């Protein structure tokens, strides 16, 4: 039973919604469910069955204690819906009602309108009964008034459940330059030519602009080759998430289009600029509670969040997860343990955009030919674009297209999401080309859940449909179809069946059926296997393919596995193991042994490789020994060295290759301090107090920290951990405020009217680099000040109506404390 001064209704109404959908007021009383199987408007309106004595629609219950005399003004402690609001002046009515001032109702958080006012001492007052209070009770002994108002009378509280962004994130924008290189020497023991290769990458950032260019060079076997790969300038805008590219880039218009290498200009919406922005739809809940309560959010039975709810309306926003359809449940529990639960499925997918979001890419340029063999082989111009928009959390629409001289194709795309049934997506395209006009279409159904997955897809192409760069008739398929289902639970594993078919206008059709199974056997050992029946393709006859894998991972950096692969006339068995190379300095290795048979006998391959990440580069050695079925053998070797040269903040660093952004951590000028990146040690500071960090992630938050125990005690540390979010391929100076603490002490005396005396309890003003620093004196003229730089500083103090000016000289010293002794300054007359 509820306590007499507590409301008995815990959860009055709730409504499920997607995180971007319009907010609808909850259903007031009657239990009702409404389900739209299309997923466009899926909601749940629900209310509890409550005792008539405390129902929001029931008549007002008689007061438990006698009401005050008619028209009596009194000061009472008011509690609304179990929450104390403070002391207010109220007027007690003969019928047990109470009049409260409009300003006081507003101060207590009660939403207007309040109904017809009653004037009391010149101020408008309103009846609590007219506000549909379901309970009114006055405790005369305590002068306390308890009332329960409908939840709609209180403001809606919105709770955003998105993971909070890291706080105090620094977004540096330093100018920087980096240069990467990797040299390889390749040879064998069979008298083959020795080949040397060099690949380079140059990057320079100025403000929001990034220039980058890559190239390759090869010498050996009597030939040379020098190739430029890609050169471009990139401009990113963190505020709008828009990216401009001028130069070489890759463009794709999406399904039914081509992937183009262009030299020109590109404009796109890049969500990579803000990796913490969630693009996909998220679940939400709207409801009412009449008492202070706690909400526990569960996804598939796993609690992911707990929130405290005040009486009134609430909205839980942005319940985010992954992996298809999940049962999202909210348990509402009040302070007395009464609880109610709402459960509803929600489908999580990245195929749809949240309502109001859009993504796009518009590209134009000359098509690059023979990339990797020629530097500046540009052909005809081409245009490629796509644009998608989230109409709602359930529907995303878009369009795509591409064109070149004499050839184009374009069409719409769409993705429809249903909380119960998954996602249906697809598109259509029409185009013209020198062969005529043609069309293509794709339809796809995807359903994912915790235990069950299903997928179906069909693509159809007319005989004359062409994408850019496709001219040969043999490249044009007639249709592609596939279907797959899988079911898995931890104790059994995952079992799946798949089917694929490709029909060609020319050439041989292909079909395959696959049965796959995987399971974690125990601990860090897992097993997977697949059997496929393949018809057509490149094989002369149908075949049965078998794949088996055992993977053992006893610790995060070490992996060992066995693979058996039988495809058509080829069978191979592979054993490999190795330790991953650390992100910082250290060794990594991998050993691979393979036996294969293509019908002419066994061949064997043994291939060990070693990599060392040093402070100034990475060094690799690879050996491959091959034994043919006839018994002959050949050994190939490859030795490599790679590194990076980076410049930022007047500091030049030689390091391992810069694969993304980079930074220089500066810990004052303290040597030997360990520096960590995301809890992994990256090195110790040198004599200048710096460590080079070659692998900062662009736009993500990188946690860079120092080991404060390595800093001598005479240094003060302002921050031992900094969050850094650098722009794309940029260099940043990460400064830790580590200052040597040096204390200056002494005693200050002056001569006043011929008598020496201590300068006690006065403020001495010292001028340091154009700024004034205050140094108070104590008993006997003693003074104490920290970190005053060596040199001569102008100082002054007022004594009576006189001002004493003098020079305070701080000597050079490495001592933590400097005692200047007794300083006699100024001779002041009467």
SULPEHU-V512300 format. One record per run of one state. SS is the DSSP state (hx for helix, st for strand, lp for the rest). FROM is the first residue (numbers start at 1). TO is the last residue. Records with the same first field share a line. If there is no record, write none. Layout:
SS->FROM-TO / FROM-TO
This chain:
lp->1-10 / 19-31 / 35-42 / 47-51 / 55-71 / 81-82 / 93-97 / 108-109 / 111-117 / 121-122 / 128-134 / 140-143 / 149-150 / 155-156 / 161-168 / 171-175 / 189-194 / 207-208 / 221-222 / 238-241 / 253-258 / 270-270 / 275-282 / 290-292 / 300-301 / 310-311 / 320-323 / 335-338 / 349-357 / 369-370 / 372-373 / 375-377 / 391-394 / 405-406 / 419-421 / 434-435 / 450-451 / 462-472 / 476-476 / 490-492 / 505-509 / 523-524 / 537-542 / 556-557 / 568-569 / 580-585 / 598-601 / 614-617 / 628-632 / 649-650 / 656-660 / 668-673 / 678-679 / 685-689 / 697-701 / 707-707 / 711-714 / 718-720 / 725-730 / 737-737 / 741-742 / 753-754 / 759-762 / 769-770 / 778-778 / 787-790 / 800-801 / 811-816 / 829-830
st->11-18 / 32-34 / 43-46 / 72-80 / 83-92 / 98-101 / 110-110 / 118-120 / 123-127 / 135-139 / 144-148 / 154-154 / 157-160 / 169-170 / 176-188 / 195-206 / 209-220 / 223-237 / 242-252 / 259-269 / 283-289 / 293-299 / 302-309 / 312-319 / 324-334 / 339-348 / 358-368 / 371-371 / 374-374 / 378-390 / 395-404 / 407-418 / 422-433 / 436-449 / 452-461 / 477-489 / 493-504 / 510-522 / 525-536 / 543-555 / 558-567 / 570-579 / 586-597 / 602-613 / 618-627 / 633-648 / 651-655 / 661-667 / 674-677 / 680-684 / 690-696 / 702-706 / 715-717 / 721-724 / 731-736 / 738-740 / 743-752 / 755-758 / 763-768 / 771-777 / 782-786 / 791-799 / 802-810 / 817-828
hx->52-54 / 102-107 / 151-153 / 271-274 / 473-475 / 708-710 / 779-781
